């Protein structure tokens, strides 16, 4: 969690908004509920759904979303 909070602080700024979630399933829920998002930055290892499965699901459901593992 400390790394996630550090990234949120670093990415939040003048023209950027950042959001975080604790696992891949929560990310998919947020993408649908709070979008649109421009970029998805994810870790490979996460609880519930790993980053690769998340990236594949995001590419399928949100084809314009840039995803970085």
N, CA, C and O atoms as a Tripos MOL2 file, in Angstrom:
@<TRIPOS>MOLECULE
protein
  276   275    69     0     0
PROTEIN
NO_CHARGES

@<TRIPOS>ATOM
      1 N           0.8050   -1.2020    0.0000 N.3       1 UNK1
      2 CA          0.0000    0.0000    0.0000 C.3       1 UNK1
      3 C           0.8490    1.2670    0.0000 C.2       1 UNK1
      4 O           0.4320    2.2440   -0.6220 O.2       1 UNK1
      5 N           2.0010    1.3200    0.6480 N.am      2 UNK2
      6 CA          2.8000    2.5510    0.6080 C.3       2 UNK2
      7 C           3.1970    2.9500   -0.8120 C.2       2 UNK2
      8 O           3.2120    4.1390   -1.1300 O.2       2 UNK2
      9 N           3.5160    1.9870   -1.6680 N.am      3 UNK3
     10 CA          3.8960    2.3110   -3.0510 C.3       3 UNK3
     11 C           2.6940    2.8780   -3.7990 C.2       3 UNK3
     12 O           2.8230    3.8400   -4.5560 O.2       3 UNK3
     13 N           1.5320    2.2810   -3.5840 N.am      4 UNK4
     14 CA          0.3160    2.7780   -4.2430 C.3       4 UNK4
     15 C           0.0500    4.2270   -3.8470 C.2       4 UNK4
     16 O          -0.2580    5.0550   -4.7040 O.2       4 UNK4
     17 N           0.1650    4.5370   -2.5710 N.am      5 UNK5
     18 CA         -0.0840    5.9060   -2.1040 C.3       5 UNK5
     19 C           0.9720    6.8740   -2.6490 C.2       5 UNK5
     20 O           0.6520    8.0170   -2.9770 O.2       5 UNK5
     21 N           2.2160    6.4280   -2.7450 N.am      6 UNK6
     22 CA          3.2760    7.2590   -3.3200 C.3       6 UNK6
     23 C           2.9600    7.5820   -4.7850 C.2       6 UNK6
     24 O           3.1200    8.7210   -5.2230 O.2       6 UNK6
     25 N           2.5170    6.5860   -5.5240 N.am      7 UNK7
     26 CA          2.1600    6.8230   -6.9310 C.3       7 UNK7
     27 C           0.9740    7.7690   -7.0640 C.2       7 UNK7
     28 O           0.9670    8.6310   -7.9430 O.2       7 UNK7
     29 N          -0.0230    7.6200   -6.2090 N.am      8 UNK8
     30 CA         -1.1740    8.5200   -6.2490 C.3       8 UNK8
     31 C          -0.7140    9.9600   -6.0150 C.2       8 UNK8
     32 O          -1.1450   10.8710   -6.7220 O.2       8 UNK8
     33 N           0.1480   10.1650   -5.0390 N.am      9 UNK9
     34 CA          0.6380   11.5220   -4.7530 C.3       9 UNK9
     35 C           1.4580   12.0680   -5.9140 C.2       9 UNK9
     36 O           1.3450   13.2440   -6.2620 O.2       9 UNK9
     37 N           2.2880   11.2060   -6.5150 N.am     10 UNK10
     38 CA          3.1370   11.6510   -7.6190 C.3      10 UNK10
     39 C           2.3200   11.9710   -8.8690 C.2      10 UNK10
     40 O           2.6270   12.9220   -9.5880 O.2      10 UNK10
     41 N           1.2900   11.1860   -9.1230 N.am     11 UNK11
     42 CA          0.5030   11.3780  -10.3420 C.3      11 UNK11
     43 C          -0.5810   12.4380  -10.2070 C.2      11 UNK11
     44 O          -1.0270   13.0010  -11.2070 O.2      11 UNK11
     45 N          -0.9990   12.7070   -9.0080 N.am     12 UNK12
     46 CA         -2.0200   13.7420   -8.7950 C.3      12 UNK12
     47 C          -1.3380   15.0980   -8.8260 C.2      12 UNK12
     48 O          -0.3300   15.3150   -8.1530 O.2      12 UNK12
     49 N          -1.8790   15.9790   -9.5870 N.am     13 UNK13
     50 CA         -1.2570   17.2870   -9.6730 C.3      13 UNK13
     51 C          -2.1100   18.2620  -10.4380 C.2      13 UNK13
     52 O          -3.3350   18.1500  -10.4900 O.2      13 UNK13
     53 N          -1.4340   19.2230  -11.0310 N.am     14 UNK14
     54 CA         -2.0920   20.3310  -11.6960 C.3      14 UNK14
     55 C          -3.2140   19.9040  -12.6490 C.2      14 UNK14
     56 O          -4.3370   20.3970  -12.5370 O.2      14 UNK14
     57 N          -2.9280   19.0150  -13.5620 N.am     15 UNK15
     58 CA         -3.9040   18.6510  -14.5790 C.3      15 UNK15
     59 C          -4.2740   17.1730  -14.5460 C.2      15 UNK15
     60 O          -4.9130   16.6710  -15.4700 O.2      15 UNK15
     61 N          -3.8810   16.4820  -13.4970 N.am     16 UNK16
     62 CA         -4.1080   15.0430  -13.4380 C.3      16 UNK16
     63 C          -4.9550   14.6670  -12.2290 C.2      16 UNK16
     64 O          -4.8670   15.2910  -11.1710 O.2      16 UNK16
     65 N          -5.7600   13.6530  -12.4020 N.am     17 UNK17
     66 CA         -6.4780   13.0330  -11.2940 C.3      17 UNK17
     67 C          -6.0630   11.5690  -11.2720 C.2      17 UNK17
     68 O          -5.8920   10.9560  -12.3260 O.2      17 UNK17
     69 N          -5.9010   11.0160  -10.1010 N.am     18 UNK18
     70 CA         -5.5040    9.6180   -9.9680 C.3      18 UNK18
     71 C          -6.4320    8.9290   -8.9780 C.2      18 UNK18
     72 O          -6.9430    9.5480   -8.0440 O.2      18 UNK18
     73 N          -6.6370    7.6470   -9.1990 N.am     19 UNK19
     74 CA         -7.4710    6.8370   -8.3260 C.3      19 UNK19
     75 C          -6.7340    5.5310   -8.0930 C.2      19 UNK19
     76 O          -5.8430    5.1820   -8.8680 O.2      19 UNK19
     77 N          -7.0800    4.8100   -7.0540 N.am     20 UNK20
     78 CA         -6.4170    3.5390   -6.7870 C.3      20 UNK20
     79 C          -7.4280    2.5080   -6.3050 C.2      20 UNK20
     80 O          -8.5280    2.8430   -5.8650 O.2      20 UNK20
     81 N          -7.0280    1.2520   -6.4020 N.am     21 UNK21
     82 CA         -7.8380    0.1480   -5.9190 C.3      21 UNK21
     83 C          -6.8980   -0.9270   -5.3910 C.2      21 UNK21
     84 O          -5.7420   -1.0100   -5.8060 O.2      21 UNK21
     85 N          -7.3940   -1.7400   -4.4850 N.am     22 UNK22
     86 CA         -6.5360   -2.7250   -3.8290 C.3      22 UNK22
     87 C          -6.3880   -4.0330   -4.5980 C.2      22 UNK22
     88 O          -5.4740   -4.8090   -4.3150 O.2      22 UNK22
     89 N          -7.2690   -4.2950   -5.5680 N.am     23 UNK23
     90 CA         -7.1460   -5.5260   -6.3550 C.3      23 UNK23
     91 C          -7.7620   -5.3280   -7.7390 C.2      23 UNK23
     92 O          -8.4590   -4.3450   -7.9930 O.2      23 UNK23
     93 N          -7.4890   -6.2800   -8.6190 N.am     24 UNK24
     94 CA         -7.9280   -6.1660  -10.0070 C.3      24 UNK24
     95 C          -9.4310   -6.1070  -10.1920 C.2      24 UNK24
     96 O          -9.9190   -5.3740  -11.0510 O.2      24 UNK24
     97 N         -10.1680   -6.8630   -9.4020 N.am     25 UNK25
     98 CA        -11.6310   -6.8390   -9.5120 C.3      25 UNK25
     99 C         -12.1790   -5.4590   -9.1510 C.2      25 UNK25
    100 O         -13.1090   -4.9700   -9.7930 O.2      25 UNK25
    101 N         -11.6090   -4.8410   -8.1350 N.am     26 UNK26
    102 CA        -12.0350   -3.4880   -7.7490 C.3      26 UNK26
    103 C         -11.7130   -2.4830   -8.8500 C.2      26 UNK26
    104 O         -12.4620   -1.5290   -9.0610 O.2      26 UNK26
    105 N         -10.6140   -2.6910   -9.5410 N.am     27 UNK27
    106 CA        -10.2590   -1.8010  -10.6550 C.3      27 UNK27
    107 C         -11.3210   -1.8740  -11.7400 C.2      27 UNK27
    108 O         -11.7680   -0.8410  -12.2370 O.2      27 UNK27
    109 N         -11.7280   -3.0770  -12.1120 N.am     28 UNK28
    110 CA        -12.7440   -3.2180  -13.1560 C.3      28 UNK28
    111 C         -14.0520   -2.5500  -12.7500 C.2      28 UNK28
    112 O         -14.7220   -1.9410  -13.5840 O.2      28 UNK28
    113 N         -14.4180   -2.6570  -11.4840 N.am     29 UNK29
    114 CA        -15.6190   -1.9700  -11.0100 C.3      29 UNK29
    115 C         -15.4810   -0.4590  -11.1520 C.2      29 UNK29
    116 O         -16.4120    0.2140  -11.5940 O.2      29 UNK29
    117 N         -14.3210    0.0730  -10.7780 N.am     30 UNK30
    118 CA        -14.1100    1.5280  -10.8670 C.3      30 UNK30
    119 C         -14.0660    2.0060  -12.3020 C.2      30 UNK30
    120 O         -14.5640    3.0890  -12.6110 O.2      30 UNK30
    121 N         -13.4760    1.2160  -13.1840 N.am     31 UNK31
    122 CA        -13.4220    1.6200  -14.5940 C.3      31 UNK31
    123 C         -14.8230    1.8090  -15.1470 C.2      31 UNK31
    124 O         -15.0690    2.7320  -15.9240 O.2      31 UNK31
    125 N         -15.7380    0.9420  -14.7510 N.am     32 UNK32
    126 CA        -17.1130    1.0490  -15.2290 C.3      32 UNK32
    127 C         -17.8990    2.1470  -14.5480 C.2      32 UNK32
    128 O         -18.7360    2.7940  -15.1780 O.2      32 UNK32
    129 N         -17.6420    2.3670  -13.2710 N.am     33 UNK33
    130 CA        -18.4540    3.3070  -12.4930 C.3      33 UNK33
    131 C         -17.9220    4.7330  -12.5070 C.2      33 UNK33
    132 O         -18.7060    5.6820  -12.5360 O.2      33 UNK33
    133 N         -16.6220    4.8960  -12.4870 N.am     34 UNK34
    134 CA        -16.0480    6.2340  -12.3070 C.3      34 UNK34
    135 C         -15.3490    6.7570  -13.5530 C.2      34 UNK34
    136 O         -14.7990    7.8580  -13.5180 O.2      34 UNK34
    137 N         -15.3490    6.0210  -14.6380 N.am     35 UNK35
    138 CA        -14.6270    6.4130  -15.8490 C.3      35 UNK35
    139 C         -15.1890    7.6640  -16.4730 C.2      35 UNK35
    140 O         -16.1320    8.2400  -15.9300 O.2      35 UNK35
    141 N         -14.6630    8.1010  -17.5690 N.am     36 UNK36
    142 CA        -13.6140    7.4210  -18.3200 C.3      36 UNK36
    143 C         -12.2200    7.7320  -17.7630 C.2      36 UNK36
    144 O         -11.9780    8.7970  -17.1950 O.2      36 UNK36
    145 N         -11.3320    6.7850  -17.9430 N.am     37 UNK37
    146 CA         -9.9350    6.9370  -17.5610 C.3      37 UNK37
    147 C          -9.0890    6.9310  -18.8250 C.2      37 UNK37
    148 O          -9.4740    6.3370  -19.8320 O.2      37 UNK37
    149 N          -7.9370    7.5900  -18.7720 N.am     38 UNK38
    150 CA         -7.0270    7.6280  -19.9170 C.3      38 UNK38
    151 C          -5.9680    6.5390  -19.8490 C.2      38 UNK38
    152 O          -5.5710    5.9880  -20.8760 O.2      38 UNK38
    153 N          -5.5060    6.2270  -18.6330 N.am     39 UNK39
    154 CA         -4.3910    5.3030  -18.4430 C.3      39 UNK39
    155 C          -4.6800    4.3910  -17.2660 C.2      39 UNK39
    156 O          -5.2490    4.8170  -16.2600 O.2      39 UNK39
    157 N          -4.2850    3.1350  -17.3990 N.am     40 UNK40
    158 CA         -4.3480    2.1650  -16.3040 C.3      40 UNK40
    159 C          -2.9330    1.7050  -16.0240 C.2      40 UNK40
    160 O          -2.2660    1.1650  -16.9060 O.2      40 UNK40
    161 N          -2.4740    1.9130  -14.8110 N.am     41 UNK41
    162 CA         -1.1560    1.4690  -14.3620 C.3      41 UNK41
    163 C          -1.3920    0.3760  -13.3340 C.2      41 UNK41
    164 O          -2.0130    0.6180  -12.2990 O.2      41 UNK41
    165 N          -0.9010   -0.8260  -13.6120 N.am     42 UNK42
    166 CA         -1.1960   -1.9580  -12.7380 C.3      42 UNK42
    167 C           0.0510   -2.7670  -12.4270 C.2      42 UNK42
    168 O           1.0310   -2.7480  -13.1730 O.2      42 UNK42
    169 N          -0.0080   -3.4680  -11.3250 N.am     43 UNK43
    170 CA          1.0450   -4.3840  -10.9140 C.3      43 UNK43
    171 C           0.7240   -5.7570  -11.4880 C.2      43 UNK43
    172 O          -0.4380   -6.0510  -11.7680 O.2      43 UNK43
    173 N           1.7180   -6.5850  -11.6630 N.am     44 UNK44
    174 CA          1.4850   -7.9400  -12.1570 C.3      44 UNK44
    175 C           0.8280   -8.7850  -11.0610 C.2      44 UNK44
    176 O          -0.1360   -9.5030  -11.3270 O.2      44 UNK44
    177 N           1.3400   -8.7040   -9.8450 N.am     45 UNK45
    178 CA          0.8100   -9.5220   -8.7480 C.3      45 UNK45
    179 C          -0.1220   -8.7000   -7.8760 C.2      45 UNK45
    180 O           0.2850   -7.7260   -7.2420 O.2      45 UNK45
    181 N          -1.3820   -9.1150   -7.8600 N.am     46 UNK46
    182 CA         -2.3940   -8.4720   -7.0230 C.3      46 UNK46
    183 C          -3.3610   -9.5500   -6.5490 C.2      46 UNK46
    184 O          -3.4640  -10.6100   -7.1660 O.2      46 UNK46
    185 N          -4.0690   -9.2810   -5.4550 N.am     47 UNK47
    186 CA         -5.0820  -10.2470   -5.0210 C.3      47 UNK47
    187 C          -6.2920  -10.2580   -5.9650 C.2      47 UNK47
    188 O          -6.5160   -9.2980   -6.7030 O.2      47 UNK47
    189 N          -7.0430  -11.3080   -5.9370 N.am     48 UNK48
    190 CA         -8.2960  -11.5200   -6.6530 C.3      48 UNK48
    191 C          -8.0960  -11.6810   -8.1640 C.2      48 UNK48
    192 O          -8.5640  -12.6650   -8.7360 O.2      48 UNK48
    193 N          -7.4240  -10.7560   -8.8130 N.am     49 UNK49
    194 CA         -7.1780  -10.8220  -10.2520 C.3      49 UNK49
    195 C          -5.7970  -10.2220  -10.4970 C.2      49 UNK49
    196 O          -5.5310   -9.0890  -10.0960 O.2      49 UNK49
    197 N          -4.9120  -10.9820  -11.1570 N.am     50 UNK50
    198 CA         -3.5700  -10.4410  -11.3770 C.3      50 UNK50
    199 C          -3.5680   -9.3960  -12.4840 C.2      50 UNK50
    200 O          -4.5550   -9.2300  -13.2000 O.2      50 UNK50
    201 N          -2.4570   -8.7020  -12.6130 N.am     51 UNK51
    202 CA         -2.3620   -7.5960  -13.5590 C.3      51 UNK51
    203 C          -2.5320   -7.9960  -15.0080 C.2      51 UNK51
    204 O          -3.0650   -7.2230  -15.8050 O.2      51 UNK51
    205 N          -2.0880   -9.1910  -15.3640 N.am     52 UNK52
    206 CA         -2.2340   -9.6430  -16.7490 C.3      52 UNK52
    207 C          -3.7080   -9.8820  -17.0740 C.2      52 UNK52
    208 O          -4.1890   -9.4490  -18.1210 O.2      52 UNK52
    209 N          -4.4190  -10.5620  -16.1920 N.am     53 UNK53
    210 CA         -5.8560  -10.7780  -16.4070 C.3      53 UNK53
    211 C          -6.5970   -9.4440  -16.4330 C.2      53 UNK53
    212 O          -7.5170   -9.2560  -17.2290 O.2      53 UNK53
    213 N          -6.1970   -8.5220  -15.5650 N.am     54 UNK54
    214 CA         -6.8100   -7.1910  -15.5520 C.3      54 UNK54
    215 C          -6.5580   -6.4700  -16.8670 C.2      54 UNK54
    216 O          -7.4760   -5.8810  -17.4360 O.2      54 UNK54
    217 N          -5.3260   -6.5090  -17.3520 N.am     55 UNK55
    218 CA         -4.9970   -5.8390  -18.6160 C.3      55 UNK55
    219 C          -5.7980   -6.4240  -19.7780 C.2      55 UNK55
    220 O          -6.2690   -5.6830  -20.6410 O.2      55 UNK55
    221 N          -5.9540   -7.7370  -19.8030 N.am     56 UNK56
    222 CA         -6.7380   -8.3730  -20.8720 C.3      56 UNK56
    223 C          -8.2110   -7.9810  -20.7860 C.2      56 UNK56
    224 O          -8.8360   -7.6930  -21.8070 O.2      56 UNK56
    225 N          -8.7660   -7.9670  -19.5790 N.am     57 UNK57
    226 CA        -10.1690   -7.5760  -19.4120 C.3      57 UNK57
    227 C         -10.3740   -6.1080  -19.7610 C.2      57 UNK57
    228 O         -11.3730   -5.7520  -20.3860 O.2      57 UNK57
    229 N          -9.4350   -5.2560  -19.3620 N.am     58 UNK58
    230 CA         -9.5480   -3.8270  -19.6640 C.3      58 UNK58
    231 C          -9.4480   -3.5890  -21.1680 C.2      58 UNK58
    232 O         -10.1770   -2.7610  -21.7140 O.2      58 UNK58
    233 N          -8.5520   -4.3080  -21.8390 N.am     59 UNK59
    234 CA         -8.4180   -4.1580  -23.2970 C.3      59 UNK59
    235 C          -9.6980   -4.5920  -24.0060 C.2      59 UNK59
    236 O         -10.0990   -3.9920  -25.0030 O.2      59 UNK59
    237 N         -10.3250   -5.6230  -23.4910 N.am     60 UNK60
    238 CA        -11.5720   -6.1160  -24.0840 C.3      60 UNK60
    239 C         -12.7200   -5.1310  -23.8570 C.2      60 UNK60
    240 O         -13.4710   -4.8220  -24.7820 O.2      60 UNK60
    241 N         -12.8500   -4.6390  -22.6200 N.am     61 UNK61
    242 CA        -13.9940   -3.8040  -22.2540 C.3      61 UNK61
    243 C         -13.7980   -2.3180  -22.5520 C.2      61 UNK61
    244 O         -14.7700   -1.5940  -22.7660 O.2      61 UNK61
    245 N         -12.5450   -1.8650  -22.5640 N.am     62 UNK62
    246 CA        -12.2240   -0.4440  -22.7650 C.3      62 UNK62
    247 C         -11.0750   -0.3380  -23.7730 C.2      62 UNK62
    248 O          -9.9410   -0.0560  -23.3840 O.2      62 UNK62
    249 N         -11.3520   -0.5570  -25.0510 N.am     63 UNK63
    250 CA        -10.2770   -0.6400  -26.0470 C.3      63 UNK63
    251 C          -9.4220    0.6100  -26.1990 C.2      63 UNK63
    252 O          -8.2880    0.5100  -26.6670 O.2      63 UNK63
    253 N          -9.9140    1.7670  -25.8260 N.am     64 UNK64
    254 CA         -9.1150    2.9930  -25.9310 C.3      64 UNK64
    255 C          -8.2230    3.2710  -24.7340 C.2      64 UNK64
    256 O          -7.4400    4.2200  -24.7550 O.2      64 UNK64
    257 N          -8.3300    2.4620  -23.6980 N.am     65 UNK65
    258 CA         -7.5830    2.6770  -22.4670 C.3      65 UNK65
    259 C          -6.1510    2.1690  -22.6230 C.2      65 UNK65
    260 O          -5.9340    1.0110  -22.9770 O.2      65 UNK65
    261 N          -5.1860    3.0300  -22.3610 N.am     66 UNK66
    262 CA         -3.7750    2.6360  -22.3800 C.3      66 UNK66
    263 C          -3.4680    1.9220  -21.0770 C.2      66 UNK66
    264 O          -3.7590    2.4480  -20.0030 O.2      66 UNK66
    265 N          -2.8810    0.7300  -21.1520 N.am     67 UNK67
    266 CA         -2.5910   -0.0550  -19.9610 C.3      67 UNK67
    267 C          -1.1020   -0.3240  -19.8780 C.2      67 UNK67
    268 O          -0.4770   -0.7220  -20.8610 O.2      67 UNK67
    269 N          -0.5380   -0.1050  -18.7000 N.am     68 UNK68
    270 CA          0.8890   -0.3470  -18.4510 C.3      68 UNK68
    271 C           1.0240   -1.2770  -17.2650 C.2      68 UNK68
    272 O           0.4720   -1.0230  -16.1940 O.2      68 UNK68
    273 N           1.7740   -2.3720  -17.4660 N.am     69 UNK69
    274 CA          2.0260   -3.3210  -16.3830 C.3      69 UNK69
    275 C           3.3450   -3.0070  -15.7200 C.2      69 UNK69
    276 O           3.7420   -3.6950  -14.7790 O.2      69 UNK69
@<TRIPOS>BOND
     1     1     2 1
     2     2     3 1
     3     3     4 2
     4     3     5 am
     5     5     6 1
     6     6     7 1
     7     7     8 2
     8     7     9 am
     9     9    10 1
    10    10    11 1
    11    11    12 2
    12    11    13 am
    13    13    14 1
    14    14    15 1
    15    15    16 2
    16    15    17 am
    17    17    18 1
    18    18    19 1
    19    19    20 2
    20    19    21 am
    21    21    22 1
    22    22    23 1
    23    23    24 2
    24    23    25 am
    25    25    26 1
    26    26    27 1
    27    27    28 2
    28    27    29 am
    29    29    30 1
    30    30    31 1
    31    31    32 2
    32    31    33 am
    33    33    34 1
    34    34    35 1
    35    35    36 2
    36    35    37 am
    37    37    38 1
    38    38    39 1
    39    39    40 2
    40    39    41 am
    41    41    42 1
    42    42    43 1
    43    43    44 2
    44    43    45 am
    45    45    46 1
    46    46    47 1
    47    47    48 2
    48    47    49 am
    49    49    50 1
    50    50    51 1
    51    51    52 2
    52    51    53 am
    53    53    54 1
    54    54    55 1
    55    55    56 2
    56    55    57 am
    57    57    58 1
    58    58    59 1
    59    59    60 2
    60    59    61 am
    61    61    62 1
    62    62    63 1
    63    63    64 2
    64    63    65 am
    65    65    66 1
    66    66    67 1
    67    67    68 2
    68    67    69 am
    69    69    70 1
    70    70    71 1
    71    71    72 2
    72    71    73 am
    73    73    74 1
    74    74    75 1
    75    75    76 2
    76    75    77 am
    77    77    78 1
    78    78    79 1
    79    79    80 2
    80    79    81 am
    81    81    82 1
    82    82    83 1
    83    83    84 2
    84    83    85 am
    85    85    86 1
    86    86    87 1
    87    87    88 2
    88    87    89 am
    89    89    90 1
    90    90    91 1
    91    91    92 2
    92    91    93 am
    93    93    94 1
    94    94    95 1
    95    95    96 2
    96    95    97 am
    97    97    98 1
    98    98    99 1
    99    99   100 2
   100    99   101 am
   101   101   102 1
   102   102   103 1
   103   103   104 2
   104   103   105 am
   105   105   106 1
   106   106   107 1
   107   107   108 2
   108   107   109 am
   109   109   110 1
   110   110   111 1
   111   111   112 2
   112   111   113 am
   113   113   114 1
   114   114   115 1
   115   115   116 2
   116   115   117 am
   117   117   118 1
   118   118   119 1
   119   119   120 2
   120   119   121 am
   121   121   122 1
   122   122   123 1
   123   123   124 2
   124   123   125 am
   125   125   126 1
   126   126   127 1
   127   127   128 2
   128   127   129 am
   129   129   130 1
   130   130   131 1
   131   131   132 2
   132   131   133 am
   133   133   134 1
   134   134   135 1
   135   135   136 2
   136   135   137 am
   137   137   138 1
   138   138   139 1
   139   139   140 2
   140   139   141 am
   141   141   142 1
   142   142   143 1
   143   143   144 2
   144   143   145 am
   145   145   146 1
   146   146   147 1
   147   147   148 2
   148   147   149 am
   149   149   150 1
   150   150   151 1
   151   151   152 2
   152   151   153 am
   153   153   154 1
   154   154   155 1
   155   155   156 2
   156   155   157 am
   157   157   158 1
   158   158   159 1
   159   159   160 2
   160   159   161 am
   161   161   162 1
   162   162   163 1
   163   163   164 2
   164   163   165 am
   165   165   166 1
   166   166   167 1
   167   167   168 2
   168   167   169 am
   169   169   170 1
   170   170   171 1
   171   171   172 2
   172   171   173 am
   173   173   174 1
   174   174   175 1
   175   175   176 2
   176   175   177 am
   177   177   178 1
   178   178   179 1
   179   179   180 2
   180   179   181 am
   181   181   182 1
   182   182   183 1
   183   183   184 2
   184   183   185 am
   185   185   186 1
   186   186   187 1
   187   187   188 2
   188   187   189 am
   189   189   190 1
   190   190   191 1
   191   191   192 2
   192   191   193 am
   193   193   194 1
   194   194   195 1
   195   195   196 2
   196   195   197 am
   197   197   198 1
   198   198   199 1
   199   199   200 2
   200   199   201 am
   201   201   202 1
   202   202   203 1
   203   203   204 2
   204   203   205 am
   205   205   206 1
   206   206   207 1
   207   207   208 2
   208   207   209 am
   209   209   210 1
   210   210   211 1
   211   211   212 2
   212   211   213 am
   213   213   214 1
   214   214   215 1
   215   215   216 2
   216   215   217 am
   217   217   218 1
   218   218   219 1
   219   219   220 2
   220   219   221 am
   221   221   222 1
   222   222   223 1
   223   223   224 2
   224   223   225 am
   225   225   226 1
   226   226   227 1
   227   227   228 2
   228   227   229 am
   229   229   230 1
   230   230   231 1
   231   231   232 2
   232   231   233 am
   233   233   234 1
   234   234   235 1
   235   235   236 2
   236   235   237 am
   237   237   238 1
   238   238   239 1
   239   239   240 2
   240   239   241 am
   241   241   242 1
   242   242   243 1
   243   243   244 2
   244   243   245 am
   245   245   246 1
   246   246   247 1
   247   247   248 2
   248   247   249 am
   249   249   250 1
   250   250   251 1
   251   251   252 2
   252   251   253 am
   253   253   254 1
   254   254   255 1
   255   255   256 2
   256   255   257 am
   257   257   258 1
   258   258   259 1
   259   259   260 2
   260   259   261 am
   261   261   262 1
   262   262   263 1
   263   263   264 2
   264   263   265 am
   265   265   266 1
   266   266   267 1
   267   267   268 2
   268   267   269 am
   269   269   270 1
   270   270   271 1
   271   271   272 2
   272   271   273 am
   273   273   274 1
   274   274   275 1
   275   275   276 2
@<TRIPOS>SUBSTRUCTURE
     1 UNK1         2 RESIDUE 1 A UNK
     2 UNK2         6 RESIDUE 1 A UNK
     3 UNK3        10 RESIDUE 1 A UNK
     4 UNK4        14 RESIDUE 1 A UNK
     5 UNK5        18 RESIDUE 1 A UNK
     6 UNK6        22 RESIDUE 1 A UNK
     7 UNK7        26 RESIDUE 1 A UNK
     8 UNK8        30 RESIDUE 1 A UNK
     9 UNK9        34 RESIDUE 1 A UNK
    10 UNK10       38 RESIDUE 1 A UNK
    11 UNK11       42 RESIDUE 1 A UNK
    12 UNK12       46 RESIDUE 1 A UNK
    13 UNK13       50 RESIDUE 1 A UNK
    14 UNK14       54 RESIDUE 1 A UNK
    15 UNK15       58 RESIDUE 1 A UNK
    16 UNK16       62 RESIDUE 1 A UNK
    17 UNK17       66 RESIDUE 1 A UNK
    18 UNK18       70 RESIDUE 1 A UNK
    19 UNK19       74 RESIDUE 1 A UNK
    20 UNK20       78 RESIDUE 1 A UNK
    21 UNK21       82 RESIDUE 1 A UNK
    22 UNK22       86 RESIDUE 1 A UNK
    23 UNK23       90 RESIDUE 1 A UNK
    24 UNK24       94 RESIDUE 1 A UNK
    25 UNK25       98 RESIDUE 1 A UNK
    26 UNK26      102 RESIDUE 1 A UNK
    27 UNK27      106 RESIDUE 1 A UNK
    28 UNK28      110 RESIDUE 1 A UNK
    29 UNK29      114 RESIDUE 1 A UNK
    30 UNK30      118 RESIDUE 1 A UNK
    31 UNK31      122 RESIDUE 1 A UNK
    32 UNK32      126 RESIDUE 1 A UNK
    33 UNK33      130 RESIDUE 1 A UNK
    34 UNK34      134 RESIDUE 1 A UNK
    35 UNK35      138 RESIDUE 1 A UNK
    36 UNK36      142 RESIDUE 1 A UNK
    37 UNK37      146 RESIDUE 1 A UNK
    38 UNK38      150 RESIDUE 1 A UNK
    39 UNK39      154 RESIDUE 1 A UNK
    40 UNK40      158 RESIDUE 1 A UNK
    41 UNK41      162 RESIDUE 1 A UNK
    42 UNK42      166 RESIDUE 1 A UNK
    43 UNK43      170 RESIDUE 1 A UNK
    44 UNK44      174 RESIDUE 1 A UNK
    45 UNK45      178 RESIDUE 1 A UNK
    46 UNK46      182 RESIDUE 1 A UNK
    47 UNK47      186 RESIDUE 1 A UNK
    48 UNK48      190 RESIDUE 1 A UNK
    49 UNK49      194 RESIDUE 1 A UNK
    50 UNK50      198 RESIDUE 1 A UNK
    51 UNK51      202 RESIDUE 1 A UNK
    52 UNK52      206 RESIDUE 1 A UNK
    53 UNK53      210 RESIDUE 1 A UNK
    54 UNK54      214 RESIDUE 1 A UNK
    55 UNK55      218 RESIDUE 1 A UNK
    56 UNK56      222 RESIDUE 1 A UNK
    57 UNK57      226 RESIDUE 1 A UNK
    58 UNK58      230 RESIDUE 1 A UNK
    59 UNK59      234 RESIDUE 1 A UNK
    60 UNK60      238 RESIDUE 1 A UNK
    61 UNK61      242 RESIDUE 1 A UNK
    62 UNK62      246 RESIDUE 1 A UNK
    63 UNK63      250 RESIDUE 1 A UNK
    64 UNK64      254 RESIDUE 1 A UNK
    65 UNK65      258 RESIDUE 1 A UNK
    66 UNK66      262 RESIDUE 1 A UNK
    67 UNK67      266 RESIDUE 1 A UNK
    68 UNK68      270 RESIDUE 1 A UNK
    69 UNK69      274 RESIDUE 1 A UNK
